[in-house]
Amino acid sequence: MPPRSGNLLNDTPPPPTGEVFEDLLRFDLKGAPPGGRVRIERIISSASPEPVLYDQPHDEWVALLQGRARLWVDGAERVLGPGDWVLIPAHTPHRVAETTASPPCIWLAVHLGEP
């Protein structure tokens, strides 16, 4: 694979509602059983996140790079600022409850063991 680079905080505008998901890298872990995939994505949130309740079959590690946000994770609210991260185990219900408009929330998410 040739070298690639980019900037996680580039000037991509946030969407009017919801979130924009951008895959940065996908790969299979060597020697891992089927489903040992890893996906790294950048997420840009609008100031009006959609009330989608996620319940994923894999673990997700997410870090907030910019902005401030409130997450609902399995019944508990978490307030995040730049640099804060959360590991969300598989089958843990979660959703984005609130995000800032200025600066917009930019996240880095690592999905571990995707099917």
N, C-alpha and C positions, 0 to 999 in steps of 0.2 A: 504494500500500500504506500503510495507517495505521501510525503509530508503535506499536512493541511494546517491552515491557521485561520483565525478570525478574531472577533472581539465580541464578548458576551454582552457588553454594554453599548453596542453601536446604536445609532439613531433610528432604529426601526420603530415606527409609531405604534402605539397600542391600538387594538381594534376598538370600534365604538362600543361593543358589548362582548362579554365572554373573554376568551383567551385565544392566543395564537401559539401553536406548538410547532417547534422546529427541531427535527432530528439532527443531531450533530454527529453521532456515531452509533453503530450497531455492530455487535460481534458476538460470536459463540465462545464460551470459555473452553479452553482446551482441556480435554479429559472430563468435562462435566457431563452429567447425564442429559438426556433430551430435556429441553426446556432450560438449559443453562445459558440462556442468552442475556446480554446486557444491552440496554439502550440508554443513551445519554441525550437529553433534550433540553432546549432552552424554551421557556414559557414566558410570554409577555401577557400580562393581565390588563384588562380595561378597568376603569373605575366602577364598572357595573358587572361583577362576576355573575355568571349564571349559577343558579342553585343546584348544580349537578351533584348528586351523591355518588361518590366513587366507592366501589368495593372490588378491588383488583385481585387477581389470582397470584400476584407476585409482590415482593417487597418493593417499596419505593423510598429512596432517600432524596429529600428535596431541601435545597438551600435558597434562601432569599438573598439576592445579590444587591437589589435596589428597591427602595420604597418601604412601605409598612403594610402588614397584612394581618388578618385574623383568620385562623383556620379552626374548623370544627373537626376534631379527630376522636371518634368513638365516644361521643358524649361530652368531651371536654374542649373548651376553647383555649387556643394558644395564640398569643400575640407575638408576631415576628417582626424584627427589624433587620437591616442589612447585616449579613454574616450569620444569622440564626439558621439552624437546620433542624430537620425532624426526620426520623426513620419511621416509616409507616409500614408495619408488618402486613403481609398478605391477608386479605379478607377483613381488613379494618375499615369500617365505613368512615369516610372523610369528605370534606368539601371546603372550598374557599368561601368564607363568609363575608369578607370585606377586604378591599384593596385601596391604596391611595391612587389619586389621579396624577399628582405631581410630587415627586417623580413617579412614573408608572412602575408597577412591580415587575421585576425581571427575576426569574427563577432559574435554577439549574436543577434538573431532576435526573436521577439515575434509577432506572428500572432494573431490578435484579431478578433473574430467573423467569423472564417472560416466556410464555408458551410459544 
